[in-house]
Amino acid sequence: MNIAIDGPAGAGKSTVARKVAEQLGYVYIDTGAMYRAVTLCAQRANVATNQNTKLADLVKSLEIELEPGETGQSVFVNGENVTALIRTREVTLQVSHVAANETVREVLGIMQRRLAKRKGVVMDGRDIGSHVLPDAELKVFLTASVKERALRRYREIADSQNITLEQLETEIADRDRLDEQRDISPLVCASDAIVLDSTAMTIDEVINAIVKLSRTKMAEAK
Ligand code: DC
């Protein structure tokens, strides 16, 4: 079966999705990494987020590959390993704008559906359950309070990126707003998704809850 995990930035989706995939022997697909890869390439090519035609041409010229590895997923664009480069603040601050572009979403959506065709994937993003894989057998909407999400990011990156907790909180709230309010495939909770609020949960508790839900779904399907 396919498992869709959606939710706002910093809710723990990627860690959780990767571990759930590991436990089930599934393939993990981080769709946010694909939007980040396009953003990095747009920045390098000096294509602004409002240059729709140029952005559309750019995304069509990219071959994005995701490779699972020991410490997470590696991301390649046209053969170049961009795994670390797509996690910088410059990319993070612009990615929601790039993700609002219709053609970018269309092209990446096609790639994502192709990756999930043979089933057995855990895909995380914003619109997976609602738009990319509406038939996913299990849909989870993973969320947490803005404060908690900012705190988690702060613990991860504060040392390396010289940023305050307040700045992070504002940036996360801004990104939520952009992701929720865009016209095309906004961040929404699919009507048949199970909502998990991880504010007061540990990562392991969230992983166990999703693995349990997927085993129940698999048993029901037999
Ligand atoms: O999960 P992330 O923070 O790496 O995602 C980066 C951005 O990409 C996020 O601001 C929203 C966008 N995104 C999206 O619009 N749709 C997806 N399926 C995944 C990510």
Residues whose N, C-alpha, C, O or C-beta is under 5 A from the ligand:
A	BS01	DC	A9 T31 G32 A33 Y35 V95 S96 A99 D124 G125 R126 D127 R175 D179
